[in-house]
Amino acid sequence: MCGCFSKRCKTCQTLYQSRMTRVLATGLLLILAFASAKSKHCTVRVHAQGNENDGSVFATPVTTPISGKNIFIEKIPAISEHDVSAFRSYAASDGSFGALLQLDDHGRLALDTLSVERRGGTLLVFINGRIITEFLVDRRVSDGQIFIASGLTAADIASMQKTWRQIDAKKRK
């Protein structure tokens, strides 16, 4: 290494830059390794029925799983996993699982608003990227709970356990 340590010494600058490049590359690889090793959490998205005249930027066409209707849904979800505070899982009669999702204050308000403004419309519930169920909005829902009767896998329930706390059965009296 050069003994001058001046800004004009190209030898010092090259050595410093190559060391910093290695340190930054190693740090980036460590961050990526920890990010990929992190366990996958559950994602929940509730999309409201949209208008086909909104265009492809705001709405996308979907065939509903239960009724088989071709509808447009809004691309931005009205409720997401950030609005869920707790859950309770159930064994469904068809061998799959169901769940009761308890929403926080923001989610409760969003569900109440959806149930009032979108009466007669359809809501689609996506869990971990799959359409699980659809709801026809026919009344006001102000209790802040979403009940999914069936369609969840054991892996979905395991990811829910990693993401939210479970609703205790003994608290319900």
N, C-alpha and C positions, 0 to 999 in steps of 0.2 A: 504494500500500500504506500502511497505517496505521503511524504511528510508535510506537504504544504496545506492541505485541507481548504483550499480556496474554491470559489465557485467556478473558476475557469479550468480547473484540473479535470480533464476528461477521464482519467483513470479512476479518480475517487468517485465521480458521478456514475460511472459504469458499474463499479462494484456495489455502490449503494442501491442503484436501481435494480440490479439483478437480485440482490438479497431481499429487497422489498417485494419484488415480484414473486419470489418463492414463498415468502411469508404470507402474502395475500392469497396465493393459490392454495397453500396448505390450509389456511383459515376457511376459505370458501369450500374446500372439499370436506372439512370437518362439519361445517354448518349443513351442507347437503346430506351428509351421512346421518346426522342427528335428526334432520327433518324427515328423511325417509324411514328412519327407525321408529318414529313416533307412531303410536297406534291410531288407527283410523277411527274418527268419531262419527256419530250418526248425523245425517243431514235430513232435515224436514223442510219441505217447501209446500205451501198451500197457494195455489194459483187460482185466481178468479176468472170466470168466463169473460173474454174480451170481445171486441168488435172487429169484424173482418175488414172494415174500412180503415182501421188504424194503420194498416200496412205491416210489412214484415219486421220493421224495427221494434214495434211495440207488442205485436200479437203473433202467435204461431198456431198453425192448425194441428189439432190432435183428435184422434178417435178415442172416445171414452171407453174404459174397459168394461163397465157394467151394462150401460144402455146401448153402446155401439154407435152413438151419435157422433157426427163430425162437427166439432166446434172449434172456435178460436179461443186460446187462453192468453192472458197477459204474460209477457215474458218476465216481468218483475214480480216476485212472490209477495203476497200480502202478509203472510206469516212465515217465519223461518225458524230454524233450530235455536236462534238466539232468544226467541220469545217463549220457549218451553222451559219450565222450571223443574218439573218432576214428571214421572210416568209410572204406570202400573201395567204389567203384562198379564195376559190371559192366554189360556190354551183354547184355540177355536175348535169347532166341531169337525172341520175339514182337515185337521192335522197341522195346520199352520198356527200362527199366533196372532193375537190381537193386542191392542194397547189403548190405555186411556192416557192422553197427554194433558197435563195441567199447565196452563199458560201463566206467565207473569202478568203484571199490570199492563204493560204495553201490548202483549199478545191478546189479553182479555179485551182491551179497547179495540184492537184491530178486528178481532172476531165479531164483536158486537157491531161495529161499523159495517163490516161485510154483510152480516146477516140482515141489516136494515136496508142498506143501499143496493144490494144485489139480490133482492127477493125475486124468486122465479128463475134465477140463474144457477149455474153449476160451479162447484168448487172441486178442484182436483188436488189430491194429496199425494205428494211424491216423498218417498222415504228412500234414502241412499240412491237417488237417481231413478227409481222405478215408480210408475204410477201404481199406487196401492188401492186407492178407492176414490169414489166420486160422491159428492153430496149435492142434492138438490136443495137449495135454500128456500125453505117454506115458512120459517118462523124466526123470531128473534132469539139469538143465543147470547146470553149475557153471563153465563156461569164460568166462562173461560176454560172449558174442557172440550177436547176433541176426542171422540171415541172411534177407534179403528177396529172394526169387528173381526177382520181376518186378513190374511195375505202377507203377514210378516214371517220372516224366516228366523231360525235360531241365531243366525249371524246378526240380523237386525236387532234382536233383543240384546245380544251381547254388546253391540256398539251403543245401544241406548244406556246400558248399565255403566259403560265407561264415560258417558256424556252427562247424564242427569242422575239425580237422586231418585230413589224409588218411593212412591207413596206408600206409607205404612198402612196395612189393613186394619190395625188396631185403633188407629186414630178416628176412624169413621164410626161414630156412635149415634 
